[in-house]
Amino acid sequence: KLITRIPSISVEKVIEDGERAKKITKEIADKMKKDYQFLSKLWDMPSRDAERELKKFLREFNKKWIGD
């Protein structure tokens, strides 16, 4: 199947829709929102600090989501 159009939907909306459709639990939705908020805050940091925080985030992210 060829994808020709990708709708513009916010991350928050995707998470809400997934939770409403029972494809993800409230716990998973909360984790996803927290991760997204953290990543959004990186844009406001100096690049050195953002890179350091991103590396920490990636380690934790991989621990949290491994196997899912």
C-alpha positions in Angstrom: 0.0 0.0 0.0 1.4 3.4 -1.0 1.1 6.2 1.5 0.5 9.4 -0.4 -0.7 11.7 2.4 0.3 12.0 6.0 -2.2 14.0 8.1 -0.8 16.7 10.4 -1.9 15.5 13.9 -0.3 16.6 17.2 1.5 14.1 19.4 -1.0 14.9 22.2 -3.9 14.0 19.8 -2.3 10.7 18.8 -1.8 9.8 22.5 -5.4 10.7 23.4 -6.8 8.8 20.4 -4.8 5.7 21.3 -6.0 5.8 24.9 -9.6 6.4 23.9 -9.4 3.5 21.5 -8.0 1.3 24.3 -4.8 0.7 22.2 -2.7 2.1 25.1 -3.3 2.3 28.8 -3.5 5.4 30.9 -0.2 4.6 32.4 1.5 4.3 29.0 -0.2 7.5 27.8 1.1 9.3 30.8 4.6 8.0 30.2 4.4 9.1 26.5 3.2 12.6 27.5 6.0 13.0 30.0 8.6 11.9 27.4 7.2 14.3 24.8 7.2 17.2 27.2 10.8 16.5 28.2 11.9 16.4 24.6 10.0 19.7 23.8 11.9 21.4 26.6 15.2 20.5 25.0 14.6 23.1 22.3 15.0 25.9 25.0 18.4 24.6 26.2 21.8 25.5 25.0 23.0 22.8 22.6 25.7 21.4 24.9 23.1 20.9 27.7 20.5 19.6 25.3 22.9 17.0 24.0 23.8 15.8 27.5 20.2 15.6 28.6 19.2 13.8 25.4 21.8 11.1 26.0 20.4 10.6 29.5 16.9 10.5 28.1 17.8 7.9 25.5 19.3 5.6 28.2 16.1 5.8 30.3 13.9 5.6 27.2 15.5 2.4 26.1 15.2 0.9 29.6 11.6 1.9 29.9 10.4 0.7 26.4 12.6 -2.3 25.8 10.5 -5.2 24.6 7.4 -3.1 23.8 
